[in-house]
Amino acid sequence: MTDAFVREQGFYLSSSTRNRFYVRSFLPEHHKPKAIVLIIPGMAEHTGRYKEFARFLVASDYGVYSCDHPGMGKTADSPDKVGVPECSRLWQHMLENIRALYTNIRKNQPEIPVYIFGHSMGSILARHFTALYPVYLQGLILSGSFMLHPFILGASLNLIRIKTLFEGHRKRSKWFNKLFYKNFNRHFKERPTLFEWISSDREAVDAYVKDPYCGINFSNGFFQHLFKGIAQTRRAEKLLTYRKSLPVLILSGQNDPVGAFGKDAVRIHQEFYKQNFQYLYLKIFPGRHELLHEKNKEAVYQYLLEWLENRYALKINKGVVL
């Protein structure tokens, strides 16, 4: 679809926490979309990285909304502020921003189905959001998701708490960030950058490295809130019951070290299965962490579109949301 048929907008919203955050939307120019995909980006990235995928979906009459998290992308205002979010309750603020964006979508398109797509850290936020508001959505897509063993999660949280105590919340921990990225990168033979685990596509990795809003060093406070948020998500999923008829699609790259090379996707699928979800889907693609930026991204795009089209067709034909 050419740019003439895509209405792209960038604007700011405020959530109940009074935090201002940046939103990017892609909509068909001359008619209403048949469904909306709400994209939740991962850490160290921004909404602009989903532009190509969003335009692909608009070509099939879907709308796309996405937001930059606090301390990331245009929500951070400038590259020098990226990685040091000002929020004292960062995870809750990110959840509230997603809710504010969902409310905005519903205000403008009250009868249109909304599917949520969460990538990496965004997939954890998507799971937490769905646990809190299970009736909001018509489908959940988890990309590049992962699971942390309770021992590793606890040890990481204790370590960053000690660093925060001695260095402060706003201190960028180059050592911790390097350790974080190196842990994923060590699985690949050739390592010209710290981000070979992102994709096997050389151009995609180089573009990520050159982007001033990507791959940045985060503050101690960010990591502390991240690990707390992951723990809170696990508790929320245990305490609250999902809508069992909610369709869930889990995507992973078979060479993704973040998701234990597809094993975490299988574990997440098993967890949903044990909770008696009725419509579960699992797909492992060739590729690394960012399937939307892989060499075979066209196949990933097409698979996602077909999944959405099948859900939409069932809704139209049967009058139910699947």
N, C-alpha and C positions, 0 to 999 in steps of 0.2 A: 504493500500500500504506500502511495506517495504521501509526502508531508501535507499535501493539500487536503487529504481526507482524514488527517489526524489532528485533533485539537489538544495540544500539549500546553499545560499550565503549571507554573510554579507559584506557590503562595504559602503564607504562614498561618498556622492555627495556634490556639492556646488551649491547654487542657485544664482540668479542674485544679491542677497544681499551680496554675498561672504561669507555666513554662511555655515559652513560644518555641515552636518547632516548624521545620520546613517540610512542605508536602509537594510532591510532583504527581500530576495526573495526566493520563492519556485516554482520550475518549474519541469515539467516532464523530466526525465533524457535523454530519447532517441528520443523525438520528440517535435515539437512545440505545445504549448497549443492552444486550440481552442478559448479561451478568457482569459482575465486578470481581476482579482479583485484587485483593489487598496484600501487597508485598511487604514483608518485614525483613529488611536487610540484616546481614550479620555485622560483626564488629569490624572495625578498620575498613569500612567501605561506605557507600552512599547510594542514594536513589538513582543517580545518573548512570550507574553501571547496569541498570535494568532497562535502559531505553530501547535497545534493540529487541529484547524479548517482549516488551510492552507493545511496540509497534506491530510485532508479529501477531499478538493477540487481538489488537484493534482491527487488523485486517479480517478477522473472523467475527467482528462485531462484539468483542469483549471490551470492557473498560478496565483500566489499571490505575490504582492509587498506591503510593508508597511514601514513607516519611523517613527523614534523617533523625537518628537518635541524638539525645543530648551529648554534646562533645564530639559530634561527628558531622561530616558533610556541611551543608549550609546552615544547619542548626548551630554549628560552632562559630559561625560568622567569618572566621579566617583560619588558614592552615595552622598558624601558631597557637590557636586555641584548641585544635583538635586533640583528643585524647585526654583532656583535663576537664571533664564535665563538672559544672558548678552544683549539681543537685546533691542534696544530702541524703536523699532516699532514691537513688538512681533507678533501681529496678522497678520500683513502684511508679516512678515518673514515666518510664518507658511504657509500662502497661497502660497508664492513664492517657498517654499520647495516642496509643493505638486505639483506645476506646473513644477518644475525642475524634479521631479520624473516621472511625466506623460510624459515629453519630452524625458526622458531617456528610458521609456518603448516604446514609439512610435519610437524612433531611432532604437531599437533592434527588435521590432515586429510591423512594420508599418501598417500591414493590419489586425491585430487582434483586435476584439472589447474590449473595456475597460469599466468595471463597477466600480463604486466607492461605497465603504462601509464605512460609518462614524458612529462611536459609541460615544454617549454622547457629550462631547465637540467636538469630531471629526465629529459628525453629523451636528453641526452648521458650522464648517469649510467646510464640504462637500456641504452644502446648499449655502454658500457664494461663494465657488469655482465654483459651477455649475451656479450660477447667473452671474458670471464674464465670464465664458467660456462655454456657454450652448451647443456648437457644439462638444466639446471634447469627450463627454461620450455617452455610449449606454444604461446606466441605473444608477439609483441612489437608494441606499439602506440606510435607516436611522434607526439606532438601538439605543434604549435608549435615544431618543431625548426629548427635553423639550422646554417649552415656559416660559419666564419671563414676568410678568405683567410690563408695562412701569413704574409704580410707584415704584415697588420693584427694578427694574433695576436701576432707577434713584437714589433711596435711597442708594442702595448698592454701586453705583459708587461714590456718594458724601461721604459716610462713608470711603471708602478706600482711596479716595483723601485726606481726613483730616489725616488719619493715615500715609499716605505716606509723607505728608507735615511735620509732626512732627518726624517720625521715619526713613524716607528715603525709596527708592525703594527696596533696597536689604534686608531690615529687614524682617526676617521670623516672621509672626504674628501668634504665637501659638494660641492666643485667637480667631482670626478670622477663622483659619483653623478648630479649635475644634468646633466652632459655626456652620461652614459650614457642617461638617460631622455629628454633633449631630442632626442637623435639619432633616437629612434623617433617622438617626438611631432611633429617638424617637418613630417611628411608630411600633417598634417591641418589644415584651415583654421581651425576653431574649436578653441581650446585653453584652456578654462577651468581645466584641471588639467594636471599633468605626465604623466597616465596615460590620455590619450585613445586611445592605441595598444592598450590592453588590450581594449576592446570598443566597439561602436557603441551599446550599451545604456546610456543615461544612468544608470539606477539601479544597474547593475552597477559602473560606474566610480565613482560616488559612494560606494557601499558599500566599495569597495576603498580609496578615499582616507580614509574614516573609520575603517577598521580599523587599530588601533595596531600590528598585526603584519604589515602590508602596506606596500609602497612605501617602506621605510625606507632610511636612509643606511647603507651597508655600510662596513666598515673597509678600510684598505689591504690588510691581510693576507687578507681574504676574496677580494678581486679578484685578488690574486696567486695564490692557490690555485685560483681558478676558471679563470684562463687556463692555468695549469699542467695542470689536470685536462683541459681541452679538448685540449691537446697530447698528453697521455698517452693519451686515448681514441683519437686518430688513430693513434698508434703501436700500440696494442693491437689495433685492427681490422686493421692491416696484418700484424702478427706472428702473430695467432691466427686460426684458421679457425672461422667459425660453423658451426652445424649447418644445412646447406643446405635441409633440409626444414622449417625453422622458419618459420611464417607471419609475415609482417611487414606491418603496416598503417601507412601514413604519412599523417597528416592535417595540413592547413594552411588558414589563412584567405587568401583571395585579396587581402585588404587588410592583411595582417600584415607590418609593416616589419621585424620581428625575423627573419622567414624570407624576406626579399627578395620579399615579395608572392607567395608560392607557389613562387618559383623554386628556393629551397633544397630544398624538399620534392621537386621534380622531380630535382634533382641527387643527393639522397640515394637516391632510387629508382633512379637510373641506376647509382650505386655498388653497390647491392645486386644489381642486374641483372648487372653485369659480374662479380660474384662467383658467378654462377650460382644465385642463390636460386630455389627452385621455386615458392614461393607468395608473390608480391609484390602489394600492393594500395596504390593511391594515390588519395586523395580530397581535392579542393580545394573548400572550402565558401565561400559568401559570408560575410564577417566578418573580424575582426581577429585579435589574438593568442590570446585565450582563447575558443576555440569553445564550451567548456562554460558560458560566461557570456555568450553572444551572444544577439541577438534571436531567432535561429533555433535555439536550443539544443535544442529538442525534436526537430528533424530530425537533429541531430548525435547525440543520445542514441539515437534509433531506429536510425540507421545503425550505430553501435557495437554495439548489442544484436544486430542482425541478423548482423553480422560474427562476433560471439562465438557466436551460435546456430548459424551455418553451420559453424564450426570444431568445435563440440561435436557436432553431428549427424554430421559426417564421422568423428569419433573413435569414436562409438558404433556407427555403421553398418559401418565398415570395420575397426574395431579398431586403428586407427593414430592417432597424434597429428598433426593438421594444423592 
